[in-house]
Amino acid sequence: MTTARAHLVDPHVTRWYHCVIRCIRRAHLLADGSQNRKLWLERRLQELTEVFAISVGSYVIVDNHLHVLVRLDPNAADRWSNEEVFKRWGRIFPPRAKTREVLAVSREWIKQCARTPGVLEQTRDRLRSLGWFMKCLKEPLSRASNREDQVRGPFFEGRFKSVAIPDTFTLLATSAFIDLVPIVAGIANDPESTRYTSIRARLDHVRSLRRIKDLKSSRGATGAALKASAGLEQDLWLCPILDRGTGTRREGMFNGVSLGSYELLLDYSSRLLREGQATLPRELTGVLELLEITPEKWQARLAKLRRQHTKSGYLATLT
């Protein structure tokens, strides 16, 4: 019997979950169509993080599936006013006239929703629900793509896979592996040349700030390195790699790990996965020691993730 999602996802156990969504029959449907379906999903992810009490740490979108590493922030939804709840919901499900024409999210509509018994509590719960987040990610693209392809039926597999992330080591390894999926699958040579990945979004954001020099200076676990990373991801829609670093009050992913160190870790890991061996950069030594991770332990975890995803068929259909 299939386990209900409510029993698989519990923010009291862990707030981090690795989710995988696959196209039906593993078909390369995200590579088809006149519109760029991968770009649509990337932009949709950003839009949903602005609406839901859910944040995205890492993602990758390839021809037949996508990985999303999410953090549940249920307490954020508790702090929203009643008006804020319906404004957010109205961005995804706006009011409509009898003719199905989209209407503006007005004060009158908000008041009407608030007066309906149970609607406020239901809407607030949905805005912190991983199931609803994924539903709002998948369904619009499914409908639009089916119309374009002139077909009916499911576009994605019925249920998305979700795996709880119990600790920092697993979180770091999962995030890195997600960013490295195109390299593991042989469709990119290095992290910087990947497309539709969180690492590409992070690096593009740094380039837009003209702070590549600061990115390189932020490699390592020293105070100077962490200071150089100040504000690098302050205005980026993704969770910052560095948790509450200098120049940002946003909750991030890892204590003592800057974006520069993370990028260097990906480069090192990509060589491990491609060649089976690599020399650990000096700047990463202190970072791994801070996280109590040995190079051997790191390589073993990456190899395990690769075996798991190859066995499940998520990598085999990409090469």
KEFI-487357 format. One line per field, with one value per residue: chain; x, y, z of N, C-alpha, C in turn. Coordinates in steps of 0.1 Angstrom, whole numbers. Example, Ala and Ser with C-alpha at 12.3 -4.5 7.8 and 13.67 -1.06 7.14 Angstrom:
% residues 2
chaine	A,A
n.xx	132,128
n.yy	-57,-22
n.zz	78,71
ca.xx	123,137
ca.yy	-45,-11
ca.zz	78,71
c.xx	132,129
c.yy	-33,0
c.zz	78,79
This chain:
% residues 319
chaine	A,A,A,A,A,A,A,A,A,A,A,A,A,A,A,A,A,A,A,A,A,A,A,A,A,A,A,A,A,A,A,A,A,A,A,A,A,A,A,A,A,A,A,A,A,A,A,A,A,A,A,A,A,A,A,A,A,A,A,A,A,A,A,A,A,A,A,A,A,A,A,A,A,A,A,A,A,A,A,A,A,A,A,A,A,A,A,A,A,A,A,A,A,A,A,A,A,A,A,A,A,A,A,A,A,A,A,A,A,A,A,A,A,A,A,A,A,A,A,A,A,A,A,A,A,A,A,A,A,A,A,A,A,A,A,A,A,A,A,A,A,A,A,A,A,A,A,A,A,A,A,A,A,A,A,A,A,A,A,A,A,A,A,A,A,A,A,A,A,A,A,A,A,A,A,A,A,A,A,A,A,A,A,A,A,A,A,A,A,A,A,A,A,A,A,A,A,A,A,A,A,A,A,A,A,A,A,A,A,A,A,A,A,A,A,A,A,A,A,A,A,A,A,A,A,A,A,A,A,A,A,A,A,A,A,A,A,A,A,A,A,A,A,A,A,A,A,A,A,A,A,A,A,A,A,A,A,A,A,A,A,A,A,A,A,A,A,A,A,A,A,A,A,A,A,A,A,A,A,A,A,A,A,A,A,A,A,A,A,A,A,A,A,A,A,A,A,A,A,A,A,A,A,A,A,A,A,A,A,A,A,A,A,A,A,A,A,A,A
n.xx	8,5,22,8,15,16,26,51,65,75,80,89,106,126,135,143,141,146,135,122,110,96,92,65,69,96,102,117,103,107,125,111,87,77,81,105,107,122,133,109,101,122,118,93,98,111,91,72,86,84,58,50,56,81,114,140,169,187,186,180,173,166,163,143,135,135,153,147,158,144,135,114,95,75,69,71,48,29,34,23,-1,-37,-45,-21,-19,-40,-33,-9,-19,-36,-18,-12,-36,-57,-86,-116,-138,-172,-170,-145,-125,-95,-93,-84,-66,-84,-93,-119,-123,-105,-116,-140,-131,-119,-141,-154,-160,-134,-117,-95,-77,-73,-61,-38,-25,-21,-2,21,26,43,33,13,30,45,24,16,38,40,15,5,24,21,-5,-3,17,5,-16,-2,12,-10,-22,-36,-37,-13,16,38,50,27,32,56,89,101,127,138,161,184,207,236,258,246,229,247,260,239,230,252,254,231,236,256,245,242,269,276,260,271,265,276,307,318,310,304,296,271,235,204,206,211,236,245,227,234,261,257,242,262,279,263,265,290,311,330,356,354,341,360,378,365,369,375,379,386,384,387,380,353,343,347,327,304,272,269,248,226,204,195,171,173,181,207,241,259,251,235,256,282,268,243,210,195,184,206,222,245,268,298,305,311,299,319,336,318,315,341,342,324,337,359,346,334,355,363,341,342,368,375,395,411,429,427,418,437,423,399,404,402,375,362,371,359,333,335,342,358,380,378,354,337,340,331,304,295,298,280,256,256,254,228,211,216,207,180,173,174,197,206,191,199,224
n.yy	-12,22,48,75,109,127,113,108,132,153,182,184,163,166,194,194,180,158,159,142,143,127,123,107,73,77,93,118,143,169,180,186,204,238,259,266,242,235,259,271,256,262,290,288,275,295,314,300,298,323,324,302,287,275,268,266,248,234,224,206,203,181,163,143,143,159,172,184,201,208,231,231,257,260,277,303,307,308,333,351,375,374,387,386,358,353,370,358,333,340,347,324,310,329,350,344,355,347,341,330,347,361,378,407,405,415,436,431,405,392,396,383,356,353,354,330,300,281,284,301,287,264,273,285,262,248,264,258,233,205,188,204,223,209,200,225,231,211,207,230,230,204,205,226,215,192,203,215,194,180,158,136,127,116,137,138,113,98,102,121,115,116,122,122,144,138,150,173,164,146,164,182,165,156,180,187,165,168,191,181,163,166,163,138,123,127,149,173,190,203,220,247,247,236,235,249,244,247,256,269,290,303,311,327,347,359,368,387,406,414,402,381,380,383,359,339,346,339,313,286,282,303,334,356,346,340,365,377,366,381,391,379,362,375,386,366,342,315,294,307,295,298,299,324,343,369,401,392,383,362,328,302,273,259,261,279,273,288,302,302,281,260,259,252,227,213,213,197,174,167,158,136,119,116,107,91,97,125,154,168,202,227,247,235,218,227,233,208,196,212,204,179,158,134,131,106,96,114,109,82,86,101,82,63,76,79,52,46,63,55,29,33,43,70,81,64,68,92,92
n.zz	0,-8,9,26,17,38,59,52,50,74,91,117,120,100,81,55,22,-4,-36,-64,-97,-124,-159,-176,-184,-186,-207,-229,-225,-215,-232,-255,-275,-285,-267,-242,-220,-198,-190,-183,-160,-143,-139,-128,-104,-90,-88,-72,-48,-39,-31,-15,18,16,7,-18,-22,-39,-74,-104,-138,-163,-194,-190,-163,-131,-102,-70,-42,-12,15,42,56,78,100,90,75,96,106,87,79,77,53,38,34,16,-5,-14,-22,-42,-62,-75,-78,-90,-86,-106,-132,-141,-167,-168,-170,-158,-127,-107,-76,-53,-24,-17,-26,-10,15,13,10,35,51,46,62,75,52,54,72,58,34,44,54,30,17,30,24,10,-9,-22,-32,-51,-68,-78,-92,-112,-126,-143,-164,-174,-184,-204,-221,-230,-244,-264,-276,-285,-271,-246,-211,-185,-179,-162,-140,-116,-88,-69,-59,-26,-4,29,45,68,81,82,67,48,36,24,6,-9,-21,-36,-53,-68,-82,-98,-115,-144,-151,-141,-158,-182,-199,-195,-189,-167,-136,-142,-168,-169,-174,-164,-136,-101,-93,-116,-117,-94,-100,-122,-110,-94,-113,-125,-105,-107,-92,-93,-85,-58,-52,-58,-38,-16,-10,12,48,64,82,66,41,45,49,25,11,16,12,-14,-21,-13,-26,-42,-53,-44,-15,4,2,24,58,73,69,68,62,55,65,60,63,56,42,51,79,79,53,24,-7,-26,-16,-19,-46,-54,-41,-57,-81,-75,-67,-91,-106,-91,-96,-124,-130,-109,-90,-74,-65,-33,-30,-13,-1,6,26,53,53,50,73,93,90,98,79,61,32,21,31,19,-9,-9,-2,-24,-45,-36,-39,-67,-75,-64,-79,-105,-104,-100,-124,-131,-142,-162,-185,-196,-208
ca.xx	0,13,22,4,26,16,33,65,70,73,90,94,117,136,129,149,136,151,123,125,98,100,83,59,76,110,103,124,93,111,133,102,79,82,86,116,100,131,133,96,102,131,111,82,103,114,78,66,93,79,45,49,66,91,126,147,184,193,178,186,163,172,153,132,132,141,156,146,161,136,134,101,95,61,67,69,33,22,36,17,-14,-47,-45,-9,-22,-48,-25,0,-27,-41,-8,-12,-50,-64,-101,-120,-152,-180,-164,-132,-115,-87,-96,-74,-68,-89,-96,-132,-121,-98,-125,-149,-124,-117,-154,-158,-155,-124,-109,-82,-68,-70,-52,-25,-19,-17,9,33,25,52,24,7,41,48,13,16,50,38,2,4,33,15,-17,2,24,-5,-23,8,14,-23,-24,-42,-31,-3,28,47,46,17,37,70,97,107,136,141,175,185,218,243,266,237,224,258,262,227,230,263,251,220,243,265,238,246,283,276,253,279,260,283,321,322,298,301,290,258,224,192,210,212,249,245,219,242,272,251,239,275,284,255,269,304,318,337,368,350,337,372,384,357,372,382,372,391,375,388,373,339,340,347,314,293,262,270,236,216,192,192,159,177,187,222,249,264,241,236,270,284,261,229,202,187,188,212,223,257,277,312,307,308,296,332,340,309,318,353,338,317,348,367,337,332,367,361,330,346,381,377,404,414,437,418,424,441,412,388,408,396,360,358,374,349,321,339,341,371,379,374,340,330,340,322,290,292,297,267,245,256,248,214,204,217,198,166,170,174,209,208,183,204,236
ca.yy	0,35,56,89,119,134,105,108,145,159,192,182,153,173,204,192,169,157,154,138,142,121,123,94,64,82,100,131,153,183,185,188,216,250,267,260,237,235,273,274,250,270,302,285,272,308,320,293,301,336,323,291,287,265,273,257,248,230,218,203,200,175,160,135,144,170,170,197,200,219,233,235,268,262,288,315,308,312,348,358,380,368,393,381,345,352,376,348,322,346,348,311,307,342,349,345,358,336,338,324,357,363,391,412,401,427,436,425,391,387,396,372,344,352,351,316,291,271,287,307,277,255,280,286,248,245,272,252,218,201,182,214,230,201,201,238,231,201,207,239,226,192,209,233,206,183,210,218,181,175,145,136,118,122,141,133,101,103,107,125,108,125,115,130,146,139,156,182,157,142,176,187,155,156,192,186,155,174,201,174,153,167,158,123,117,129,159,185,187,209,226,260,245,230,244,246,239,257,262,278,302,310,317,338,359,365,375,400,416,416,399,369,380,380,345,332,350,333,298,283,283,314,346,365,340,341,379,380,361,389,396,373,356,381,389,355,335,303,295,310,283,301,302,337,348,384,408,386,378,350,315,295,259,253,269,279,269,299,298,299,268,251,258,244,213,207,210,186,162,163,150,123,111,113,100,82,103,139,160,178,215,231,256,227,210,233,232,194,194,219,196,165,149,130,130,92,95,122,101,71,90,104,69,56,84,76,39,46,70,47,17,38,47,84,85,56,73,104,91
ca.zz	0,-9,22,24,18,51,68,47,51,87,94,130,119,93,72,42,15,-18,-44,-78,-105,-136,-170,-178,-193,-187,-220,-228,-228,-212,-243,-266,-275,-290,-256,-234,-208,-187,-185,-176,-147,-135,-135,-119,-91,-84,-85,-61,-35,-35,-26,-5,29,11,0,-27,-20,-51,-84,-118,-148,-175,-205,-186,-149,-123,-88,-62,-28,-6,29,47,65,82,109,82,72,108,108,77,82,69,40,31,30,3,-16,-20,-29,-54,-73,-81,-81,-89,-87,-120,-134,-146,-181,-166,-171,-145,-120,-98,-62,-46,-10,-15,-28,2,26,10,13,49,58,44,73,72,41,59,78,47,25,51,54,16,14,36,20,-1,-19,-30,-39,-63,-76,-85,-102,-123,-133,-154,-175,-179,-192,-215,-230,-236,-255,-276,-283,-289,-265,-233,-202,-176,-185,-152,-132,-107,-75,-69,-49,-16,6,40,46,83,88,74,57,38,29,15,-4,-18,-28,-45,-63,-77,-91,-106,-123,-158,-153,-140,-169,-194,-207,-192,-185,-154,-130,-148,-181,-168,-176,-156,-123,-91,-93,-127,-113,-84,-106,-131,-101,-90,-125,-126,-95,-111,-80,-95,-77,-44,-52,-57,-26,-5,-9,24,60,71,84,54,30,47,48,10,5,22,2,-27,-25,-5,-33,-50,-48,-38,-2,4,7,37,67,81,67,69,52,52,76,55,67,46,42,58,87,75,39,15,-21,-32,-12,-24,-61,-54,-38,-69,-91,-69,-68,-105,-111,-85,-103,-138,-131,-97,-81,-76,-54,-26,-29,0,6,11,38,65,52,53,88,100,89,102,68,55,18,18,34,9,-21,-7,-3,-38,-52,-32,-46,-81,-76,-62,-90,-117,-102,-101,-138,-133,-149,-173,-197,-200,-215
c.xx	9,11,17,15,27,24,48,72,66,83,96,105,129,129,134,145,142,140,127,111,103,89,77,67,91,112,109,114,97,120,124,95,85,87,97,110,109,132,120,96,111,125,100,86,106,101,72,73,89,65,43,59,75,102,133,162,191,183,186,174,169,160,141,129,139,143,154,149,154,137,120,102,81,59,65,55,25,23,28,3,-24,-47,-33,-12,-29,-41,-16,-8,-32,-31,-8,-26,-58,-79,-105,-135,-159,-176,-150,-121,-108,-90,-84,-77,-71,-92,-110,-131,-115,-108,-136,-143,-123,-130,-159,-152,-145,-114,-95,-72,-64,-60,-38,-18,-14,-4,22,33,34,43,18,18,44,37,13,28,46,26,1,12,27,4,-12,9,15,-13,-14,10,1,-25,-32,-34,-20,10,40,41,37,22,52,76,102,115,140,156,178,196,226,251,257,231,234,260,251,227,241,260,241,227,252,258,242,260,283,270,260,274,266,297,325,310,294,294,276,247,212,196,211,226,251,238,227,254,268,248,252,280,276,259,284,313,325,349,365,347,350,379,377,359,380,374,377,381,375,380,358,335,339,334,302,284,261,256,224,203,188,180,162,182,202,229,254,253,244,251,270,276,247,223,194,193,194,212,233,265,291,315,302,304,309,337,331,312,331,351,332,328,356,359,335,343,367,352,335,358,383,387,407,422,428,425,426,430,401,391,401,381,355,360,364,336,323,337,355,369,374,359,332,329,331,308,286,290,284,255,244,250,233,206,205,208,184,163,171,186,210,202,189,217,234
c.yy	12,43,70,99,126,126,104,121,151,169,191,172,160,183,202,179,170,151,152,137,137,121,108,86,68,89,114,142,167,189,189,201,228,259,259,255,237,249,277,268,258,283,299,282,285,314,313,296,315,336,313,294,276,271,262,259,245,224,215,199,194,170,152,135,157,167,184,194,211,219,237,246,270,274,301,317,312,327,357,363,373,374,388,367,345,360,366,337,328,348,335,307,320,340,350,348,346,332,332,334,360,377,395,407,413,425,429,410,385,386,385,359,342,349,337,307,281,274,292,296,267,261,281,272,245,252,268,237,215,195,193,222,222,200,214,239,222,204,217,235,213,196,216,225,197,190,212,205,174,160,147,126,124,126,137,121,106,109,111,117,118,117,125,131,148,147,165,175,152,153,181,178,155,168,192,177,161,183,194,164,154,162,143,117,119,139,173,181,192,216,239,258,239,240,239,239,250,264,271,291,310,318,329,350,366,373,388,410,420,414,385,368,377,365,336,334,343,318,296,286,295,325,355,359,342,356,383,376,370,394,389,367,362,383,377,347,321,305,298,297,286,305,314,342,364,391,402,381,366,337,307,280,253,264,268,275,281,293,295,285,257,248,250,230,206,204,198,173,157,155,136,114,107,104,91,87,117,144,170,191,220,239,247,219,214,232,219,191,200,211,182,155,146,129,116,90,103,114,89,75,94,92,62,63,80,62,39,52,62,35,21,42,61,89,77,61,86,103,88
c.zz	0,4,19,26,32,61,64,49,65,91,108,131,112,83,58,35,0,-26,-58,-85,-119,-146,-172,-188,-195,-201,-219,-232,-225,-223,-255,-265,-281,-279,-249,-221,-196,-181,-178,-162,-138,-130,-126,-105,-83,-79,-72,-47,-30,-29,-14,7,27,4,-8,-25,-32,-61,-96,-126,-160,-184,-199,-171,-143,-109,-82,-48,-21,9,33,57,71,91,102,79,84,111,98,82,73,54,32,26,17,-8,-23,-28,-42,-66,-81,-86,-80,-91,-102,-121,-139,-160,-180,-168,-157,-140,-111,-84,-54,-31,-8,-16,-15,14,25,13,28,57,56,54,68,61,45,63,67,37,31,51,40,12,21,33,8,-12,-28,-38,-52,-73,-85,-95,-114,-132,-145,-166,-182,-189,-205,-225,-237,-247,-267,-283,-288,-284,-252,-224,-194,-184,-175,-146,-120,-94,-76,-58,-39,-6,17,42,61,89,77,63,45,30,19,3,-14,-27,-39,-57,-73,-87,-101,-115,-138,-161,-152,-152,-182,-203,-204,-187,-171,-149,-137,-161,-181,-171,-168,-143,-114,-91,-104,-123,-103,-91,-115,-122,-97,-101,-127,-116,-97,-99,-81,-87,-63,-42,-50,-43,-14,-3,4,36,69,73,72,43,32,46,33,4,9,10,-11,-31,-17,-13,-43,-44,-42,-24,-3,8,21,46,75,81,69,58,48,64,72,60,55,48,51,66,82,61,30,1,-29,-29,-18,-39,-62,-51,-49,-79,-87,-71,-82,-111,-104,-92,-117,-138,-119,-87,-84,-63,-47,-25,-15,7,11,23,51,65,56,68,96,101,93,91,62,40,14,20,24,-4,-20,-8,-17,-47,-49,-39,-60,-83,-75,-73,-103,-116,-104,-115,-141,-141,-162,-186,-202,-209,-230
